[in-house]
Amino acid sequence: MTVKVGLLCGREYSFPPAFLDRVETLGRKHGVTAEYVTLTGTRMGEPSGYHVIVDRISHEVEYYRAFLKHAVLEGAYVINNPFWWTADDKFFNYSVAQKLGVAVPKTVLLPQKGYPADVDLTPESLRNLGYPIDWDALLDYVGRPAILKPYSGGGWKHVYKVHDREELLRAYDGTSPYCMTLQQFIHFDQYVRCFTFGKTDIMPVAYDPHQRRYLVDHAYLSPELGERIVRDARTLNTALGYEMNTIEFAIQDGVPYAIDFLNPAPDFERDRITPHYFEIAVQKMAELAIDRALGGGPQRSWPQWAAMVGLGPATAV
C-alpha cells in the first residue's frame, strides 16, 4: 500500500524540493511517497488522500487552514496540528511558559489602538475597556527600555523598542488594528534559536538577531546552559504540541529567557539557515514525516496536552 506525504507551502525555494526528494529516498522501502498537495475544492467527508501533511503556509491562507482541519477529521496527521495553531497566540504562550517554570520576560497584553473599519465603535461596543491607561505604570512593571510587538505574528513585523512613555505612545499609535504586547527587554549577551522536530528533538543554534543570521558555532553554549535550553524547549513544545518549530532564547546573566516560541512554520531556506543546518533540517523533517506516516496515531487536542503537563483536566477529542 502506498503511504503518501503531502507538503503545503508558499514562496520557498530550497526546502520544498529537498524535503520531497528526501522523503521519497528514505521512505521508498516502506512504500512512502511525497508530493505537493493540490487543492481544487474540498467536499465534506472526502479524505485528503494523505497519511501526513506538512503545513508551512496555512496561517496565510484561510482555505488551507479549513482544509487541514477537515483533513485531520478524515484521518490525516498534520504537522503542525491546525486546531492548536489556529487557537494559539504569543501572550498565552508566555503565560503557559511561566506556569511551567520556564523563564520569560514580564509581559503585558494591551488593548488595541484601532479596529477594522466594519467594527461598530460606539461606546457600548467597547464598554469593558477602562480609560485612561496608566502607561507609566505599565512601563514601571516591564522596565525601560521595553519591546512593543504583536500578540500574535512573526517575521519581526511591527516590533518596536521603546525607551520612555513618549516613544511607546508614538509606536502604539501606529499599530492599528493589531493587538499588541508590551514586554521586558532582555539585555542579552547570547541568543539562541532552537530548531525542534517532533516536540523533543531539539537543535540549539547560535543566532545573531541584529543581523538576523545563523552562526555555525558548536561551542557557543556551556554544557550546563545547553542542557537547560534543551530541557526548556522540550517543556514548551510538549505543552504546546508543536512538532515543527523554532524557539528563541535570549540569555542574560546566565538565564535563558524564552523570547519567542510561536514559529510553527520556521524558516528552512538554505541561504538563511546555512547549508550545514539546512541539511540537518531536511533530514530530520523527512524522518519525522515518515515516522508519523507509518505510525503517528491520532493527534491530541489542547485539553489533552494540558493534562499531560498538569495545566488542566483531560477531555475527549
C-alpha contacts under 8 A as a table, 3 or more apart, distances in Angstrom:
res1	aa1	res2	aa2	distance
1	M	31	G	6.62
2	T	31	G	5.14
2	T	32	V	6.02
2	T	33	T	7.01
3	V	31	G	5.86
3	V	32	V	4.58
3	V	33	T	6.15
3	V	50	Y	7.34
3	V	51	H	6.29
3	V	293	A	6.83
3	V	294	L	7.64
4	K	32	V	5.76
4	K	33	T	4.98
4	K	34	A	5.69
4	K	35	E	7.74
4	K	49	G	7.35
4	K	50	Y	4.99
4	K	51	H	5.57
4	K	52	V	6.83
4	K	293	A	7.54
5	V	32	V	7.18
5	V	33	T	6.09
5	V	34	A	4.57
5	V	35	E	6.54
5	V	50	Y	5.74
5	V	51	H	6.05
5	V	52	V	4.86
5	V	53	I	5.76
5	V	54	V	7.65
5	V	289	A	7.09
5	V	290	I	7.70
5	V	293	A	7.05
6	G	34	A	5.72
6	G	35	E	5.19
6	G	36	Y	5.45
6	G	37	V	5.20
6	G	50	Y	6.20
6	G	52	V	6.23
6	G	53	I	4.57
6	G	54	V	6.27
7	L	16	P	7.56
7	L	20	L	7.78
7	L	34	A	7.61
7	L	35	E	6.27
7	L	36	Y	4.77
7	L	37	V	5.58
7	L	53	I	5.69
7	L	54	V	4.95
7	L	55	D	6.34
7	L	56	R	7.87
8	L	36	Y	6.29
8	L	37	V	5.72
8	L	53	I	7.10
8	L	54	V	6.12
8	L	55	D	4.94
8	L	56	R	5.90
8	L	57	I	6.42
8	L	58	S	7.76
9	C	12	E	7.11
9	C	16	P	7.50
9	C	55	D	6.50
9	C	56	R	4.89
9	C	57	I	5.02
10	G	56	R	7.15
10	G	57	I	5.69
12	E	15	F	6.63
12	E	16	P	6.74
12	E	269	E	7.01
13	Y	16	P	6.52
13	Y	17	P	7.56
13	Y	269	E	7.06
14	S	17	P	6.38
14	S	18	A	6.41
14	S	268	F	7.97
14	S	269	E	5.69
14	S	270	R	6.13
15	F	18	A	5.23
15	F	19	F	5.81
15	F	268	F	6.00
15	F	269	E	5.81
15	F	270	R	7.19
15	F	278	F	7.95
15	F	282	V	7.01
16	P	19	F	5.19
16	P	20	L	6.18
17	P	20	L	5.23
17	P	21	D	6.04
18	A	21	D	5.21
18	A	22	R	6.08
18	A	282	V	6.72
19	F	22	R	5.13
19	F	23	V	6.20
19	F	282	V	5.44
19	F	283	Q	7.67
19	F	285	M	7.33
19	F	286	A	6.14
20	L	23	V	5.25
20	L	24	E	6.24
20	L	34	A	5.45
20	L	35	E	6.27
20	L	286	A	7.80
21	D	24	E	5.13
21	D	25	T	6.15
21	D	34	A	7.66
22	R	25	T	4.99
22	R	26	L	5.99
22	R	282	V	7.24
22	R	283	Q	6.93
22	R	286	A	6.11
23	V	26	L	5.28
23	V	27	G	5.48
23	V	28	R	7.90
23	V	32	V	7.38
23	V	33	T	6.85
23	V	34	A	6.21
23	V	286	A	5.02
23	V	287	E	7.35
23	V	289	A	7.68
23	V	290	I	6.92
24	E	27	G	5.26
24	E	28	R	5.60
24	E	32	V	6.58
24	E	33	T	5.24
24	E	34	A	5.92
25	T	28	R	5.68
26	L	29	K	7.34
26	L	286	A	7.71
26	L	287	E	7.68
27	G	30	H	5.29
27	G	31	G	6.23
27	G	32	V	4.62
27	G	33	T	6.71
27	G	290	I	6.48
28	R	31	G	5.11
28	R	32	V	5.47
28	R	33	T	6.84
29	K	32	V	7.51
32	V	290	I	7.12
32	V	293	A	7.90
39	L	42	T	7.33
42	T	46	E	7.19
42	T	67	F	6.80
43	R	46	E	5.53
44	M	70	H	7.81
45	G	74	E	6.90
46	E	74	E	7.21
47	P	50	Y	7.88
47	P	71	A	6.37
47	P	74	E	5.24
47	P	75	G	7.35
47	P	76	A	7.96
48	S	71	A	5.49
48	S	74	E	7.24
48	S	76	A	7.13
50	Y	53	I	6.54
50	Y	76	A	6.08
51	H	75	G	7.42
51	H	76	A	4.94
51	H	77	Y	6.06
51	H	293	A	5.35
52	V	76	A	5.59
52	V	77	Y	4.64
52	V	78	V	5.65
52	V	79	I	7.51
52	V	289	A	6.63
52	V	292	R	6.79
52	V	293	A	5.42
53	I	76	A	7.11
53	I	77	Y	6.35
53	I	78	V	4.81
53	I	79	I	6.26
54	V	78	V	5.93
54	V	79	I	4.82
54	V	80	N	7.01
54	V	289	A	7.49
55	D	58	S	6.53
55	D	78	V	6.95
55	D	79	I	5.86
55	D	80	N	6.40
55	D	265	A	7.45
56	R	59	H	7.91
56	R	264	P	7.75
56	R	265	A	4.91
56	R	266	P	7.96
57	I	60	E	5.72
57	I	61	V	6.81
57	I	64	Y	7.76
57	I	265	A	7.19
58	S	61	V	4.93
58	S	62	E	6.47
58	S	63	Y	7.64
58	S	64	Y	4.96
58	S	65	R	4.86
59	H	62	E	7.08
59	H	65	R	6.83
59	H	86	T	7.90
61	V	64	Y	5.50
61	V	65	R	6.63
62	E	65	R	5.12
62	E	66	A	6.28
63	Y	66	A	5.21
63	Y	67	F	6.08
64	Y	67	F	5.02
64	Y	68	L	6.14
65	R	68	L	5.17
65	R	69	K	6.43
65	R	82	P	6.69
66	A	69	K	5.36
66	A	70	H	6.37
67	F	70	H	5.15
67	F	71	A	6.07
68	L	71	A	4.80
68	L	72	V	6.27
68	L	78	V	7.18
68	L	82	P	6.45
69	K	72	V	5.22
69	K	73	L	6.42
69	K	82	P	5.92
69	K	83	F	6.56
70	H	73	L	4.97
70	H	74	E	6.34
71	A	74	E	5.04
71	A	75	G	6.39
71	A	76	A	5.39
71	A	77	Y	7.96
72	V	75	G	5.09
72	V	76	A	4.71
72	V	77	Y	6.05
72	V	78	V	6.72
73	L	76	A	7.34
75	G	298	P	7.77
77	Y	81	N	7.84
77	Y	292	R	7.14
77	Y	293	A	7.44
77	Y	296	G	7.13
77	Y	297	G	7.77
77	Y	298	P	7.20
77	Y	299	Q	6.83
78	V	81	N	5.37
78	V	82	P	7.12
79	I	82	P	7.86
79	I	242	Y	7.82
79	I	243	E	6.45
79	I	244	M	6.90
80	N	85	W	7.19
80	N	241	G	7.99
80	N	242	Y	5.92
80	N	243	E	6.10
80	N	244	M	6.46
80	N	264	P	6.76
81	N	84	W	5.79
81	N	85	W	6.35
81	N	241	G	7.56
81	N	242	Y	7.35
81	N	299	Q	7.35
82	P	85	W	5.07
82	P	86	T	5.88
83	F	86	T	5.35
83	F	87	A	6.60
83	F	301	S	7.51
84	W	87	A	5.26
84	W	88	D	6.07
84	W	240	L	7.77
84	W	241	G	7.57
84	W	301	S	7.18
84	W	302	W	6.39
85	W	88	D	5.21
85	W	264	P	7.87
88	D	92	F	7.09
88	D	93	N	7.49
89	D	92	F	5.59
89	D	93	N	6.33
89	D	151	Y	6.25
89	D	152	S	5.00
89	D	262	L	7.42
90	K	93	N	4.83
90	K	94	Y	6.25
90	K	151	Y	5.25
90	K	152	S	5.41
90	K	153	G	8.00
90	K	260	D	7.56
90	K	261	F	7.69
90	K	262	L	6.42
91	F	94	Y	5.20
91	F	95	S	6.39
91	F	107	T	7.62
91	F	109	L	6.87
91	F	151	Y	5.65
91	F	152	S	7.68
91	F	181	T	7.36
92	F	95	S	5.01
92	F	96	V	6.18
93	N	96	V	5.09
93	N	97	A	6.12
93	N	240	L	7.94
93	N	261	F	7.57
93	N	262	L	7.71
94	Y	97	A	5.04
94	Y	98	Q	6.15
94	Y	104	V	6.52
94	Y	107	T	7.76
95	S	98	Q	5.18
95	S	99	K	6.43
96	V	99	K	5.22
96	V	100	L	6.28
97	A	100	L	5.00
97	A	101	G	6.32
97	A	102	V	5.17
97	A	103	A	7.29
97	A	104	V	7.01
97	A	236	L	6.64
98	Q	101	G	5.26
98	Q	102	V	5.60
98	Q	103	A	6.56
98	Q	104	V	6.51
99	K	102	V	7.61
100	L	235	T	7.62
102	V	232	D	6.14
102	V	257	Y	7.54
102	V	258	A	7.20
103	A	255	V	7.58
103	A	256	P	6.72
103	A	257	Y	4.88
103	A	258	A	6.18
104	V	257	Y	4.88
104	V	258	A	5.12
104	V	259	I	6.59
105	P	142	V	7.94
105	P	183	Q	6.39
105	P	184	Q	5.22
105	P	185	F	7.26
105	P	186	I	7.18
105	P	257	Y	6.60
105	P	258	A	7.55
105	P	259	I	7.16
106	K	141	Y	7.60
106	K	142	V	5.45
106	K	183	Q	5.74
106	K	184	Q	5.20
107	T	142	V	6.63
107	T	181	T	6.61
107	T	182	L	5.72
107	T	183	Q	4.35
107	T	184	Q	6.39
108	V	138	L	7.51
108	V	142	V	7.84
108	V	181	T	5.45
108	V	182	L	5.11
108	V	183	Q	6.32
109	L	151	Y	7.30
109	L	179	C	7.90
109	L	180	M	6.33
109	L	181	T	4.53
109	L	182	L	6.54
110	L	179	C	6.68
110	L	180	M	5.54
110	L	181	T	5.58
110	L	182	L	7.10
111	P	129	L	7.77
111	P	179	C	6.50
111	P	180	M	7.35
112	Q	115	Y	7.12
112	Q	175	T	7.86
112	Q	176	S	6.72
112	Q	177	P	6.46
112	Q	178	Y	6.18
112	Q	179	C	4.80
112	Q	180	M	6.78
113	K	172	Y	6.87
113	K	173	D	6.36
113	K	174	G	7.87
113	K	175	T	6.39
113	K	176	S	5.17
113	K	177	P	6.48
113	K	178	Y	7.48
113	K	179	C	7.63
114	G	175	T	7.62
114	G	176	S	4.41
114	G	177	P	4.72
114	G	178	Y	7.49
115	Y	119	V	6.43
115	Y	176	S	6.38
115	Y	177	P	4.71
115	Y	178	Y	7.82
116	P	119	V	5.70
116	P	177	P	6.23
120	D	125	S	6.51
121	L	124	E	7.89
121	L	125	S	5.91
121	L	126	L	6.98
122	T	125	S	5.45
122	T	126	L	7.14
123	P	126	L	5.51
123	P	127	R	5.84
124	E	127	R	4.97
126	L	129	L	5.77
127	R	130	G	7.93
130	G	133	I	7.15
134	D	137	A	5.43
134	D	138	L	6.59
135	W	138	L	5.13
135	W	139	L	6.24
135	W	165	R	6.57
136	D	139	L	5.05
136	D	140	D	6.03
136	D	165	R	6.37
137	A	140	D	4.92
137	A	141	Y	6.25
138	L	141	Y	5.08
138	L	142	V	6.46
139	L	142	V	5.31
139	L	143	G	5.35
139	L	144	R	6.39
139	L	146	A	7.36
139	L	164	D	7.69
139	L	165	R	7.53
140	D	143	G	5.20
140	D	144	R	7.39
142	V	146	A	6.77
142	V	182	L	7.49
142	V	183	Q	5.91
142	V	184	Q	4.54
142	V	185	F	7.82
143	G	146	A	6.25
143	G	184	Q	5.83
143	G	185	F	7.42
144	R	162	V	7.54
144	R	163	H	5.51
144	R	164	D	6.71
144	R	184	Q	7.49
144	R	185	F	7.39
145	P	161	K	6.77
145	P	162	V	5.51
145	P	163	H	4.23
145	P	164	D	6.94
145	P	184	Q	7.43
145	P	185	F	6.09
146	A	161	K	5.80
146	A	162	V	5.39
146	A	163	H	6.43
146	A	182	L	6.71
146	A	183	Q	5.60
146	A	184	Q	5.08
146	A	185	F	4.86
147	I	159	V	7.05
147	I	160	Y	5.70
147	I	161	K	4.69
147	I	162	V	6.25
147	I	181	T	8.00
147	I	182	L	5.71
147	I	183	Q	5.01
147	I	184	Q	6.36
147	I	185	F	5.85
148	L	159	V	5.77
148	L	160	Y	5.08
148	L	161	K	6.37
148	L	162	V	7.28
148	L	168	L	7.66
148	L	171	A	7.90
148	L	172	Y	7.77
148	L	180	M	6.67
148	L	181	T	5.73
148	L	182	L	4.67
148	L	183	Q	6.37
149	K	157	K	7.98
149	K	158	H	5.97
149	K	159	V	4.50
149	K	160	Y	6.43
149	K	180	M	5.42
149	K	181	T	5.48
149	K	182	L	6.71
149	K	183	Q	7.98
150	P	153	G	5.95
150	P	158	H	6.78
150	P	159	V	7.25
150	P	178	Y	6.43
150	P	179	C	5.80
150	P	180	M	4.13
150	P	181	T	5.86
151	Y	179	C	5.92
151	Y	180	M	4.98
151	Y	181	T	5.41
152	S	179	C	7.81
153	G	157	K	7.43
154	G	157	K	6.16
154	G	263	N	7.25
156	W	159	V	5.97
158	H	175	T	7.37
160	Y	171	A	6.88
162	V	165	R	7.92
162	V	167	E	5.34
162	V	168	L	5.40
162	V	171	A	7.91
163	H	167	E	6.32
163	H	168	L	7.33
164	D	167	E	5.49
164	D	168	L	6.21
165	R	168	L	5.03
165	R	169	L	6.17
166	E	169	L	5.29
166	E	170	R	6.25
167	E	170	R	5.17
167	E	171	A	6.22
168	L	171	A	5.28
168	L	172	Y	5.93
169	L	172	Y	4.90
169	L	173	D	5.90
170	R	173	D	5.38
170	R	174	G	7.03
171	A	174	G	5.61
171	A	175	T	6.93
172	Y	175	T	5.33
173	D	176	S	7.16
175	T	178	Y	5.69
175	T	179	C	7.81
175	T	180	M	7.69
176	S	179	C	7.76
186	I	250	A	6.75
186	I	251	I	7.77
186	I	252	Q	6.64
186	I	257	Y	7.82
187	H	251	I	7.95
187	H	252	Q	6.01
188	F	191	Y	6.85
188	F	250	A	5.44
188	F	251	I	4.96
188	F	252	Q	4.52
188	F	253	D	7.83
189	D	250	A	7.68
189	D	251	I	6.07
189	D	252	Q	6.00
189	D	253	D	7.93
190	Q	206	A	7.87
190	Q	250	A	6.21
190	Q	251	I	5.16
190	Q	252	Q	7.33
191	Y	206	A	6.26
191	Y	207	Y	5.62
191	Y	208	D	6.65
191	Y	209	P	7.41
191	Y	248	E	7.38
191	Y	249	F	5.82
191	Y	250	A	4.66
191	Y	251	I	5.99
192	V	204	P	6.30
192	V	205	V	5.52
192	V	206	A	4.76
192	V	207	Y	5.25
192	V	248	E	5.67
192	V	249	F	5.19
192	V	250	A	6.58
193	R	204	P	5.81
193	R	205	V	5.26
193	R	206	A	6.43
193	R	207	Y	6.09
193	R	246	T	6.20
193	R	247	I	5.58
193	R	248	E	4.43
193	R	249	F	6.44
194	C	202	I	6.22
194	C	203	M	5.23
194	C	204	P	4.10
194	C	205	V	5.82
194	C	233	A	7.49
194	C	246	T	5.22
194	C	247	I	4.98
194	C	248	E	6.25
195	F	202	I	5.88
195	F	203	M	5.02
195	F	204	P	6.37
195	F	205	V	7.53
195	F	244	M	7.68
195	F	245	N	6.10
195	F	246	T	4.64
195	F	247	I	6.77
196	T	199	K	6.20
196	T	200	T	6.85
196	T	201	D	5.60
196	T	202	I	4.65
196	T	203	M	6.28
196	T	243	E	6.67
196	T	244	M	5.66
196	T	245	N	5.25
196	T	246	T	5.97
196	T	247	I	7.65
197	F	200	T	6.72
197	F	201	D	5.12
197	F	202	I	6.63
197	F	243	E	5.19
197	F	244	M	5.14
197	F	245	N	7.11
197	F	284	K	6.76
197	F	285	M	6.73
197	F	288	L	7.05
198	G	201	D	6.05
198	G	242	Y	7.28
198	G	243	E	4.00
198	G	244	M	6.52
198	G	288	L	6.57
199	K	202	I	7.77
199	K	234	R	6.17
199	K	237	N	4.96
199	K	238	T	5.70
199	K	241	G	6.88
199	K	242	Y	5.88
199	K	243	E	4.67
199	K	244	M	7.39
200	T	233	A	7.72
200	T	234	R	4.94
200	T	237	N	7.12
200	T	238	T	7.35
201	D	234	R	7.75
202	I	230	V	6.10
202	I	233	A	7.15
202	I	234	R	7.23
203	M	230	V	7.86
204	P	226	G	7.70
204	P	229	I	7.81
204	P	230	V	7.34
205	V	214	Y	6.99
205	V	215	L	6.99
205	V	216	V	7.20
205	V	217	D	7.62
206	A	214	Y	6.08
206	A	215	L	5.24
206	A	216	V	6.84
206	A	217	D	6.53
206	A	220	Y	6.55
207	Y	212	R	7.12
207	Y	213	R	5.89
207	Y	214	Y	4.58
207	Y	215	L	5.76
208	D	211	Q	5.66
208	D	212	R	5.40
208	D	213	R	5.37
208	D	214	Y	6.36
208	D	215	L	7.38
209	P	212	R	4.47
209	P	213	R	6.82
213	R	272	R	6.57
213	R	273	I	7.19
214	Y	272	R	7.08
214	Y	273	I	5.63
214	Y	274	T	6.85
215	L	274	T	7.95
216	V	274	T	7.92
216	V	276	H	7.71
217	D	220	Y	5.48
218	H	221	L	7.67
219	A	222	S	7.19
221	L	225	L	6.08
221	L	226	G	5.56
222	S	225	L	5.26
222	S	226	G	5.96
223	P	226	G	5.08
223	P	227	E	6.10
224	E	227	E	5.21
224	E	228	R	6.42
225	L	228	R	5.18
225	L	229	I	6.20
225	L	254	G	7.41
225	L	256	P	7.83
226	G	229	I	5.18
226	G	230	V	6.17
227	E	230	V	5.24
227	E	231	R	6.09
228	R	231	R	5.02
228	R	232	D	6.04
229	I	232	D	5.15
229	I	233	A	6.01
229	I	249	F	7.69
229	I	256	P	6.75
230	V	233	A	5.10
230	V	234	R	6.14
231	R	234	R	5.20
231	R	235	T	6.22
232	D	235	T	4.97
232	D	236	L	6.24
233	A	236	L	5.19
233	A	237	N	6.16
233	A	247	I	6.66
234	R	237	N	5.21
234	R	238	T	5.95
235	T	238	T	5.31
235	T	239	A	6.21
236	L	239	A	5.20
236	L	240	L	6.06
236	L	261	F	7.86
237	N	240	L	5.13
237	N	241	G	5.48
237	N	242	Y	5.28
237	N	243	E	7.18
238	T	241	G	5.25
238	T	242	Y	7.16
238	T	305	W	7.33
238	T	309	V	7.76
239	A	305	W	5.78
239	A	306	A	6.37
239	A	308	M	7.57
239	A	309	V	6.11
240	L	302	W	7.60
240	L	305	W	7.07
241	G	302	W	7.77
241	G	305	W	6.84
242	Y	245	N	6.28
242	Y	264	P	6.77
243	E	264	P	7.94
244	M	264	P	5.57
244	M	265	A	6.95
244	M	266	P	7.38
245	N	261	F	7.31
245	N	262	L	7.17
245	N	263	N	5.19
245	N	264	P	4.38
245	N	265	A	6.51
245	N	266	P	5.84
246	T	261	F	6.20
246	T	262	L	7.42
246	T	263	N	5.42
246	T	264	P	6.97
246	T	266	P	6.02
247	I	258	A	7.21
247	I	259	I	7.73
247	I	260	D	5.83
247	I	261	F	4.29
247	I	262	L	7.32
247	I	263	N	7.19
248	E	258	A	5.87
248	E	259	I	5.48
248	E	260	D	5.12
248	E	261	F	6.20
249	F	256	P	5.48
249	F	257	Y	5.18
249	F	258	A	4.55
249	F	259	I	5.51
249	F	260	D	7.36
250	A	256	P	5.60
250	A	257	Y	5.22
250	A	258	A	6.62
250	A	259	I	6.41
251	I	254	G	5.96
251	I	255	V	5.31
251	I	256	P	4.28
251	I	257	Y	6.03
252	Q	255	V	5.32
252	Q	256	P	6.61
252	Q	257	Y	7.61
258	A	261	F	7.11
260	D	263	N	7.53
263	N	266	P	5.41
267	D	272	R	7.83
267	D	273	I	7.54
268	F	272	R	7.59
268	F	273	I	6.45
268	F	278	F	6.49
268	F	281	A	7.15
269	E	272	R	5.61
269	E	273	I	6.21
269	E	278	F	7.04
270	R	273	I	5.52
270	R	274	T	5.42
270	R	275	P	5.39
270	R	277	Y	7.91
270	R	278	F	5.26
271	D	274	T	5.45
271	D	275	P	6.87
273	I	276	H	7.89
273	I	277	Y	5.99
273	I	278	F	6.12
274	T	277	Y	5.64
274	T	278	F	6.04
275	P	278	F	4.92
275	P	279	E	6.18
276	H	279	E	5.63
276	H	280	I	6.81
277	Y	280	I	5.05
277	Y	281	A	6.07
278	F	281	A	5.08
278	F	282	V	6.14
279	E	282	V	5.30
279	E	283	Q	6.24
280	I	283	Q	5.21
280	I	284	K	6.07
281	A	284	K	5.26
281	A	285	M	5.91
282	V	285	M	5.33
282	V	286	A	6.07
283	Q	286	A	5.25
283	Q	287	E	6.17
284	K	287	E	5.03
284	K	288	L	6.01
285	M	288	L	4.99
285	M	289	A	6.11
286	A	289	A	5.21
286	A	290	I	6.19
287	E	290	I	5.21
287	E	291	D	6.05
288	L	291	D	5.12
288	L	292	R	6.22
289	A	292	R	5.24
289	A	293	A	6.02
290	I	293	A	4.97
290	I	294	L	6.16
291	D	294	L	5.36
291	D	295	G	6.19
291	D	296	G	6.52
292	R	295	G	5.26
292	R	296	G	3.77
292	R	297	G	7.42
293	A	296	G	6.00
300	R	304	Q	6.03
300	R	305	W	6.71
300	R	317	V	6.99
301	S	304	Q	5.45
301	S	305	W	6.53
301	S	317	V	5.84
302	W	305	W	5.03
302	W	306	A	6.00
303	P	306	A	4.97
303	P	307	A	6.20
303	P	312	G	6.82
303	P	313	P	6.70
303	P	314	A	5.32
303	P	315	T	5.95
304	Q	307	A	5.12
304	Q	308	M	6.33
304	Q	313	P	7.48
304	Q	314	A	4.77
304	Q	315	T	6.27
304	Q	316	A	7.63
304	Q	317	V	8.00
305	W	308	M	5.05
305	W	309	V	6.61
305	W	314	A	7.90
306	A	309	V	5.45
306	A	310	G	6.07
306	A	311	L	4.74
306	A	312	G	5.32
306	A	313	P	7.18
306	A	314	A	7.24
307	A	310	G	4.97
307	A	311	L	5.64
307	A	312	G	4.90
307	A	313	P	5.12
307	A	314	A	5.10
308	M	311	L	7.67
310	G	313	P	7.93
